[in-house]
Amino acid sequence: MEDKEEPFEVDQVSGGDFSITAVSLLGTTIRSDCNDNESLVLKVSPPEEDGAVVQSRDSVAVTEYAQKCPCIDKSDGGDAWLAAFMVMIITLTIASEFSTFGIYYVEYTNYFIVSKASIGWIKGIQTLAGGCFGLFGGTFVKIYGCRRAAFLGTFCSFVGMLTASLSPHIHILYITQGIVLGIGLNVMNISAGVIIQLHFIKNPVLGSGVAFMGFTIGSIISPIFISTLLDVYGVRGTLLIHSAIIAHGMPASLLLRTPKTKMSEPDADRLKQPLSVQVKEELCNFALLKDAKFCLLALGGLLLHYTISTFVNHMPGRAVFYGMTRSRAAYLQPVISTSSMFSRMASTLFANYKRVNKLIFFCVVVWFVAIGSLSYGFITDLDIMVIPPIIFGLGMGGSTTVFLVVLVRLVGIDQLPKALGFYTIATSVGLSAGPPLSGIIFDRTHNYDIPFMLASGICMCGNVLFIIVMVLHRRGKYTARTQTVTS
């Protein structure tokens, strides 16, 4: 539950075409109209010695901020919903790759006649390459904006999947479907996350829920569609068609419009500086790594995504191992996606209430991921093998819906691109380790239950770290409020 803040009065402040007089709660968001009836988002700061200071959401004094950007586009308006639907298309193309590698996993083993560990390194290299590029991806988004970054990321993903269709050997896939595709998907994902949080101020959970519904839709239709294409066109033809599906993200990315906030305006001015200077400034900024809460969150995300990667990529293989046909196993992924879709809708409605603590909600839904993985490791009956994916989908859908809101609460909107870059690096380690390590365990033991049980235990450890982050965050809010009252 959110803590109630103490109110205080703010004097009238003027700057350029802007003026405001307000009485608000400490730290809450208020709004005032500019002369052209555009809305400006503000936050109220504690009073200082020389009087109360009104700050923008990027902590810049109003008088200075108004000179740079007198008015800000209305949040949650038409541009916001256009961005949400375009991000839905982009995330659909991302999900078409993420949710179908388990199908490719089974087919590659027979097509290239190699071990499961060798196939698992494709996904491992893909996520590791994307994660290592995460820091550059966040910097690129902050300097050039979400539109350019999303377009170039989609183009890179298209080229990676297209060249994968021409690969004669499994080692070539390590470069094409691994490195090239991984970098492109990473930039697309960061751009999508940042643009939604910039647009949606009133209802960030609702915006994220609608925008990232593309992950759910893509995960429902893609496995069955790709499995059908493999039966008709084979591996190379399917990869070629899949590259065309990913290419649909390019026109969608061109319709993304960054709102006029301090984050966008000064970065547009920075284009006049040499690129090397901009990149050096951003890459040398490691202030977030000094934040204990963020570091624990990133480490917990690493453990959580190890479980997600293991479950999603090895779930069809385990079903086939116990006698299920590949076509029938392809329907298990849509079960996860359908469950995730209902979880996203429920999470969007429930977590959108201001009195719901987003961190507590996030910790609760992560337990479903651990329970789903653990139960799948015990079930061998093909008729009830559908139950663990349902539980797993509930946890995955709920956690991904509220995560960006949690991250903004911890680091702030101004640090979001950098935070996503660091967080992506951490989670990529877990995502890249899941498929090959689980494949190695299976090759050595010929037991497909151990990888899922191990993944469940790792996820539980990650959730313990999330709970610690929640406790530290609440303690920090209480300390700040106490200091404000005493001063």
C-alpha positions in Angstrom: 0.0 0.0 0.0 1.3 3.5 -0.8 2.2 5.7 2.1 0.3 8.9 2.6 2.5 12.0 2.4 2.2 15.3 4.3 0.8 18.2 2.4 2.4 21.6 2.1 1.9 24.8 0.1 3.7 26.0 -3.0 4.0 29.6 -3.9 3.3 31.0 -7.4 6.2 30.5 -9.8 6.5 32.0 -13.2 8.8 31.4 -16.2 8.3 32.2 -19.9 4.7 31.4 -20.8 4.2 29.3 -17.6 2.7 30.1 -14.2 1.3 28.0 -11.4 -0.1 28.2 -7.9 -0.8 24.9 -6.2 -1.3 23.1 -2.9 -0.4 19.5 -3.2 0.9 16.4 -1.5 4.6 16.0 -1.1 6.0 14.1 -4.1 2.6 13.7 -5.9 2.0 14.6 -9.5 0.0 17.8 -10.2 -1.0 19.5 -13.4 -1.3 23.0 -14.6 -2.3 24.5 -18.0 0.1 26.5 -20.1 -1.3 29.4 -22.1 -2.0 27.2 -25.1 -4.0 24.8 -23.0 -1.3 22.1 -23.2 -0.7 20.1 -20.0 2.6 20.2 -18.1 3.5 17.5 -15.7 5.1 18.6 -12.4 6.2 17.2 -9.1 6.2 19.1 -5.8 9.4 19.1 -3.8 9.9 19.8 -0.1 10.3 23.4 0.9 13.8 24.7 1.1 15.4 27.7 2.8 14.7 30.2 0.1 11.1 29.0 -0.4 9.3 26.1 -2.0 10.8 24.8 -5.2 8.6 23.3 -8.0 10.3 20.7 -10.1 9.6 18.9 -13.3 9.5 15.1 -13.3 13.2 15.3 -14.3 14.1 17.5 -11.3 14.7 20.7 -13.2 13.4 24.0 -11.8 10.3 25.3 -13.5 11.8 28.6 -14.5 14.7 26.8 -16.3 12.5 24.1 -17.7 9.9 26.5 -19.1 12.6 28.2 -21.2 13.6 25.0 -22.8 10.2 23.4 -23.2 7.3 25.7 -22.2 4.7 23.0 -22.8 4.5 19.3 -22.8 2.2 17.1 -24.8 -0.8 15.8 -23.0 0.0 12.4 -21.4 -2.2 9.4 -22.1 -3.5 11.1 -25.2 -3.8 10.1 -28.9 0.0 9.9 -29.4 0.2 7.7 -26.4 -2.3 5.2 -27.6 -0.8 5.3 -31.1 2.5 4.4 -29.6 0.9 1.7 -27.5 -0.6 0.0 -30.6 2.7 0.3 -32.6 4.6 -1.1 -29.7 2.1 -4.0 -29.7 3.1 -4.8 -33.3 6.8 -4.5 -32.4 6.5 -6.8 -29.3 4.4 -9.2 -31.4 7.4 -9.7 -33.8 9.8 -10.1 -30.8 7.5 -12.7 -29.3 7.4 -14.6 -32.6 11.1 -15.4 -32.1 11.1 -15.8 -28.4 8.1 -18.2 -28.3 9.1 -20.4 -31.2 12.8 -21.2 -30.5 11.5 -24.3 -28.6 10.0 -25.5 -31.8 13.1 -24.7 -33.8 15.0 -26.5 -31.0 13.4 -29.9 -31.8 13.7 -29.4 -35.6 17.4 -28.2 -35.5 18.4 -31.3 -33.6 17.1 -33.5 -36.4 18.1 -31.2 -39.3 21.7 -30.6 -38.3 22.1 -33.9 -36.3 23.8 -32.3 -33.3 23.3 -32.5 -29.5 20.8 -30.4 -27.6 23.6 -28.5 -25.9 24.9 -27.4 -29.3 21.5 -26.1 -30.3 21.0 -24.4 -26.9 24.1 -22.2 -27.6 22.2 -20.4 -30.3 19.7 -19.0 -27.8 22.5 -18.5 -25.3 24.6 -16.5 -27.7 21.6 -14.6 -28.9 20.6 -13.4 -25.4 24.2 -12.8 -24.3 24.9 -10.7 -27.3 21.8 -8.7 -26.9 22.5 -8.2 -23.2 26.1 -7.1 -23.7 24.8 -4.6 -26.2 22.2 -3.5 -23.7 24.3 -0.7 -22.3 25.0 0.6 -25.9 21.3 0.1 -26.7 20.2 2.2 -23.8 22.7 4.9 -24.7 21.5 4.8 -28.4 17.9 5.2 -27.3 18.7 8.2 -25.1 20.8 10.0 -27.7 18.8 9.3 -30.9 15.3 8.6 -29.6 13.0 5.6 -29.6 11.9 5.9 -33.3 15.4 5.6 -34.8 16.5 3.0 -32.3 13.4 0.8 -32.9 13.7 1.0 -36.7 17.4 0.1 -36.7 16.8 -2.7 -34.2 14.0 -4.2 -36.3 16.2 -4.0 -39.4 19.0 -5.7 -37.6 16.7 -8.5 -36.5 15.3 -8.9 -40.0 18.8 -9.2 -41.5 19.8 -11.8 -38.8 16.8 -14.0 -39.5 17.1 -13.6 -43.2 20.8 -14.7 -43.3 19.9 -17.5 -40.9 17.8 -19.1 -43.6 20.9 -19.3 -45.8 23.1 -20.9 -43.1 24.6 -24.3 -44.2 25.9 -25.2 -40.7 24.9 -24.8 -37.1 28.0 -22.7 -36.4 26.8 -20.0 -38.8 23.5 -19.8 -36.9 25.6 -18.7 -33.8 26.4 -15.5 -35.7 23.2 -14.9 -37.7 20.4 -16.1 -35.4 22.6 -15.6 -32.4 24.6 -12.3 -32.4 22.9 -10.3 -35.1 19.3 -11.2 -34.2 20.1 -10.9 -30.5 21.4 -7.3 -30.8 18.4 -6.3 -32.9 15.8 -7.8 -30.5 17.5 -6.1 -27.6 17.3 -2.6 -29.1 13.7 -3.2 -30.1 12.8 -4.2 -26.5 14.5 -1.2 -24.9 12.9 1.2 -27.3 9.4 -0.3 -26.7 9.8 -0.1 -22.9 11.0 3.5 -22.8 8.5 5.0 -25.2 5.5 3.6 -23.3 6.7 5.0 -19.9 7.4 8.4 -21.5 3.8 8.6 -22.9 1.7 7.2 -20.1 1.9 9.3 -16.9 -1.6 8.8 -15.4 -2.0 5.1 -16.1 1.4 3.5 -16.7 0.2 0.0 -15.9 -2.7 0.3 -18.4 -0.4 1.5 -21.1 2.1 -1.2 -20.5 -0.6 -3.8 -20.4 -2.0 -2.8 -23.8 1.3 -2.3 -25.4 2.9 -5.5 -24.3 -0.2 -7.5 -25.1 1.8 -8.1 -28.4 4.0 -10.5 -26.5 0.9 -12.5 -25.6 -0.7 -12.4 -29.0 2.6 -13.3 -30.7 3.2 -16.2 -28.3 -0.2 -17.6 -28.9 -0.2 -17.7 -32.7 3.5 -18.0 -33.5 4.3 -21.6 -32.3 1.4 -23.2 -34.1 2.1 -21.1 -37.2 5.8 -21.8 -37.3 5.2 -25.5 -36.7 2.9 -25.6 -39.7 5.4 -23.8 -41.8 8.1 -26.3 -40.8 5.9 -29.1 -42.1 5.3 -27.4 -45.4 8.4 -25.4 -46.2 11.1 -27.0 -44.0 13.7 -25.1 -42.0 15.1 -22.7 -44.6 11.7 -21.7 -46.0 10.3 -21.1 -42.5 13.2 -18.9 -41.5 12.8 -16.9 -44.6 9.1 -16.3 -43.9 9.9 -15.6 -40.3 12.2 -12.8 -41.4 9.4 -11.2 -43.3 7.2 -11.3 -40.2 9.9 -9.5 -38.2 10.2 -6.8 -41.0 6.6 -5.6 -40.1 8.1 -3.9 -37.1 10.0 -1.4 -39.3 6.9 0.6 -40.5 5.4 0.4 -37.0 8.6 1.9 -35.5 8.4 4.9 -37.8 5.1 5.9 -36.2 6.6 6.1 -32.7 6.6 9.8 -31.6 8.6 10.8 -28.5 6.7 13.2 -26.3 8.2 16.7 -25.7 9.8 16.2 -22.3 13.1 17.3 -21.0 14.4 13.9 -21.8 13.7 14.4 -25.5 14.4 18.1 -26.0 18.0 18.3 -24.6 18.9 15.0 -26.3 17.9 16.5 -29.6 20.3 19.4 -28.9 23.0 16.9 -28.1 23.0 15.7 -31.7 25.1 18.7 -32.4 27.9 17.2 -30.3 30.3 14.7 -31.7 29.0 11.1 -31.3 32.1 10.0 -29.5 31.6 12.6 -26.8 27.9 11.6 -26.2 28.7 7.9 -26.1 31.6 8.4 -23.7 29.5 10.5 -21.4 26.7 7.9 -21.2 28.9 4.8 -21.1 31.0 6.2 -18.3 28.0 6.9 -16.1 27.8 4.0 -13.7 25.9 5.8 -10.9 23.1 3.2 -11.0 25.5 0.4 -10.0 26.0 2.2 -6.7 22.3 1.7 -5.9 22.0 -1.4 -3.8 18.2 -1.8 -4.6 18.9 -1.7 -8.4 21.7 -4.2 -8.1 19.6 -6.6 -6.1 16.7 -6.1 -8.6 19.1 -6.9 -11.5 20.5 -10.0 -9.8 17.0 -11.2 -9.1 16.0 -10.6 -12.7 19.0 -12.7 -13.8 17.7 -15.7 -11.7 14.1 -15.1 -12.8 15.0 -15.1 -16.5 17.1 -18.2 -16.2 13.9 -20.0 -15.2 11.8 -18.4 -17.9 14.4 -19.3 -20.6 14.7 -22.9 -19.4 10.9 -23.4 -19.2 10.0 -21.8 -22.6 12.8 -23.3 -24.6 12.9 -26.9 -23.2 9.2 -27.3 -22.5 8.4 -28.7 -26.0 11.5 -30.9 -25.9 10.5 -32.5 -22.6 7.0 -33.1 -23.9 8.4 -34.9 -27.0 10.8 -36.8 -24.8 7.8 -38.3 -22.9 6.0 -39.3 -26.1 4.1 -36.2 -27.3 4.2 -35.4 -31.0 5.9 -32.2 -32.1 2.7 -30.8 -33.5 0.9 -31.4 -30.2 3.8 -30.0 -28.2 3.6 -26.8 -30.2 0.3 -26.1 -28.5 1.9 -25.9 -25.1 3.4 -22.5 -25.8 0.0 -21.0 -26.7 -1.3 -22.3 -23.4 1.4 -20.2 -21.7 0.5 -17.2 -23.8 -3.3 -17.5 -23.2 -2.7 -17.8 -19.5 -0.3 -14.8 -19.7 -2.9 -12.8 -21.6 -5.5 -13.2 -18.9 -2.9 -12.5 -16.3 -1.9 -9.3 -18.1 -5.5 -8.1 -18.2 -6.1 -8.9 -14.6 -2.8 -7.3 -13.6 -3.5 -4.2 -15.6 -6.9 -3.7 -13.9 -5.8 -4.6 -10.4 -2.3 -3.0 -10.2 -3.6 0.2 -11.8 -5.2 1.2 -8.5 -3.0 3.6 -6.7 -3.3 1.9 -3.3 -1.9 -1.4 -4.7 1.8 -1.7 -4.0 3.5 -2.6 -7.3 6.5 -4.2 -5.6 4.4 -6.5 -3.5 2.3 -7.5 -6.5 5.4 -8.2 -8.5 6.9 -10.5 -5.8 3.6 -12.4 -5.5 3.3 -13.2 -9.2 6.9 -14.3 -9.5 6.1 -17.2 -7.2 3.8 -18.6 -9.9 6.7 -18.8 -12.2 8.6 -20.9 -9.7 5.6 -23.1 -8.9 4.9 -23.7 -12.6 8.5 -24.8 -13.3 8.6 -27.1 -10.3 5.3 -28.8 -11.1 6.3 -29.4 -14.7 9.4 -31.2 -13.5 7.2 -33.8 -11.6 4.4 -34.3 -14.2 4.9 -37.0 -16.8 1.3 -37.7 -17.7 0.7 -36.1 -21.1 -3.0 -35.4 -20.3 -2.2 -33.1 -17.4 1.0 -31.7 -18.7 -0.9 -28.6 -19.7 -1.4 -27.5 -16.0 2.1 -26.2 -15.3 2.2 -24.0 -18.4 -1.0 -22.4 -17.2 0.5 -21.6 -13.8 3.7 -20.4 -15.4 1.9 -18.1 -17.8 0.0 -16.5 -14.9 3.3 -15.6 -13.3 5.1 -14.5 -16.4 2.3 -12.3 -17.7 1.8 -10.5 -14.3 5.5 -9.9 -13.7 6.2 -8.5 -17.1 3.2 -6.2 -16.9 4.2 -4.4 -13.8 8.0 -4.6 -14.0 8.6 -1.4 -15.9 6.4 0.5 -13.4 8.4 -1.0 -10.6 11.7 0.0 -12.3 10.5 3.6 -12.8 9.5 3.8 -9.1 13.0 2.7 -8.1 15.2 4.7 -10.5 13.0 7.4 -12.0 11.9 8.1 -15.6 15.1 10.0 -16.4 17.3 7.0 -15.7 15.0 4.5 -17.4 17.0 3.9 -20.6 20.3 3.4 -18.7 18.5 1.2 -16.1 17.0 -0.9 -18.9 20.4 -1.3 -20.4 22.0 -2.5 -17.2 19.0 -4.7 -16.4 19.1 -6.3 -19.8 22.8 -7.1 -19.4 22.0 -8.9 -16.2 18.9 -10.8 -17.4 20.7 -11.8 -20.6 23.1 -13.8 -18.5 20.2 -15.8 -17.1 18.5 -16.1 -20.5 21.7 -17.2 -22.2 22.6 -19.7 -19.5 19.2 -21.5 -19.4 19.1 -23.4 -22.7 22.7 -24.6 -22.9 23.1 -25.6 -19.3 19.7 -27.4 -19.3 20.8 -29.1 -22.5 24.1 -30.2 -20.9 22.3 -31.6 -17.8 20.0 -33.6 -20.1 22.9 -34.9 -22.3 24.8 -36.0 -19.1 21.8 -37.5 -17.2 19.2 -38.2 -19.9 16.7 -36.9 -17.3 14.5 -33.9 -18.4 13.1 -33.4 -14.9 16.2 -32.1 -13.2 16.6 -28.9 -15.3 13.0 -27.8 -14.4 13.4 -28.5 -10.7 16.7 -26.6 -10.6 15.2 -23.7 -12.5 12.4 -23.5 -10.0 14.8 -23.3 -7.1 16.8 -20.6 -8.8 13.6 -18.6 -9.4 12.7 -18.8 -5.7 16.2 -17.4 -4.8 15.5 -14.5 -7.2 12.2 -13.7 -5.6 13.9 -13.6 -2.2 16.1 -10.8 -3.6 12.9 -9.0 -4.9 11.5 -9.1 -1.4 14.7 -7.6 0.0 14.4 -4.8 -2.6 10.8 -4.1 -1.5 11.8 -3.9 2.2 14.7 -1.5 1.4 12.5 0.7 -0.7 9.8 1.0 1.9 12.4 1.7 4.6 13.9 4.4 2.4 10.5 6.0 1.9 9.9 5.9 5.6 13.3 7.5 6.4 12.8 10.3 3.9 9.3 11.1 5.2 10.6 11.1 8.8 13.5 13.5 7.9 11.1 15.8 6.0 8.7 16.0 9.0 11.5 16.6 11.5 13.0 19.4 9.3 
